[in-house]
Amino acid sequence: MKQDKTNFFELVYQVVRLIPPGRVSSYGAIAAYLGSKGSARMVGWAMNASHQQTDIPAHRVVNRQGLLSGKHHFSDPQAMQRLLEKEGIAVESDRVKDFDRLFWDPSQQLHLR
């Protein structure tokens, strides 16, 4: 089972690396793209574990309502918002403004295998 989790995490990281700057995706959308629609929480665990790697833009993954639900897993709880704002994404009350417009759905943007 450990190997399966490791492989799933790596697949999550591959998708997250493709989220363009200035856009956001959600845990559930990434899970659905990977064929594990009910595994949004596992995508969240992958994001929590990703902070040890510098090439994974975990700040671009939010919950299905645009909330910065993973912000407490960054070294500084305000880091996620600062990183998004640096990319031109407005955040108000821990929520991405214009979430629907900025949402990047891997199932729509990427060709399935």
C-alpha positions in Angstrom: 0.0 0.0 0.0 2.8 2.4 0.8 4.1 2.1 -2.8 0.5 2.9 -4.1 0.4 6.1 -2.0 3.8 7.1 -3.1 2.8 6.7 -6.8 -0.4 8.6 -6.2 1.4 11.4 -4.6 3.8 11.6 -7.5 0.9 11.7 -10.0 -0.6 14.5 -8.0 2.7 16.4 -8.1 2.9 16.0 -11.9 -0.6 17.5 -12.3 0.1 20.4 -9.8 3.3 21.3 -11.6 1.1 21.9 -14.7 -1.2 24.5 -13.1 -0.3 27.8 -14.7 0.8 30.8 -12.6 -2.2 33.0 -11.9 -4.6 30.0 -11.9 -5.8 27.6 -9.2 -7.2 24.1 -9.0 -8.9 22.1 -6.3 -8.1 18.9 -4.5 -11.3 17.3 -5.9 -10.6 18.3 -9.5 -7.1 16.8 -9.3 -8.4 13.6 -7.8 -11.1 13.3 -10.4 -8.6 13.8 -13.2 -6.5 11.0 -11.7 -9.5 8.7 -11.8 -9.9 8.8 -8.0 -12.9 11.1 -7.7 -13.4 10.4 -4.0 -9.8 11.0 -3.1 -9.7 14.8 -2.6 -8.4 14.3 1.0 -5.5 12.1 -0.3 -4.6 15.0 -2.7 -4.6 17.2 0.4 -2.2 14.8 2.1 0.0 14.9 -1.0 0.0 18.7 -0.9 0.9 18.6 2.8 3.9 16.3 2.0 4.9 18.4 -1.0 6.4 21.2 1.1 9.7 19.3 1.3 10.1 19.8 -2.5 10.6 23.2 -4.0 9.2 22.6 -7.5 5.6 21.9 -6.5 3.3 25.0 -6.5 1.1 23.7 -3.7 -0.2 27.3 -3.1 -2.2 26.9 -6.4 -4.4 24.1 -4.9 -7.4 25.2 -2.9 -10.7 23.6 -1.8 -13.8 23.4 -4.1 -15.0 26.8 -2.9 -11.7 28.6 -3.4 -10.8 28.6 0.3 -7.1 28.5 1.2 -7.8 25.4 3.4 -4.2 24.3 3.2 -2.6 27.5 4.4 -1.7 26.1 7.9 0.5 23.6 6.3 2.9 26.2 5.0 5.8 27.4 7.2 3.9 30.7 7.6 0.1 30.6 7.5 0.1 33.8 5.3 2.6 32.3 2.8 0.0 30.7 0.6 -1.9 34.0 0.2 1.3 35.9 -0.5 2.4 33.4 -3.2 -1.0 33.7 -4.9 -1.0 37.4 -4.7 2.5 37.5 -6.2 0.9 35.7 -9.2 -1.9 38.3 -9.5 -4.6 36.3 -7.7 -6.6 38.4 -5.3 -7.5 36.7 -2.0 -10.1 38.1 0.4 -11.0 36.5 3.8 -8.9 33.4 2.9 -10.9 32.9 -0.4 -9.7 33.3 -4.0 -11.6 36.2 -5.6 -13.0 35.3 -9.0 -12.5 31.6 -8.3 -14.7 30.5 -11.1 -12.7 32.6 -13.6 -9.3 31.5 -12.3 -10.2 27.8 -11.8 -8.0 25.4 -13.8 -9.7 22.0 -14.3 -7.1 19.4 -15.4 -9.9 17.3 -16.9 -10.6 20.2 -19.3 -7.1 21.4 -19.8 -5.2 18.2 -20.1 -5.8 15.2 -22.4 -6.5 12.1 -20.4 -4.1 9.2 -20.9 
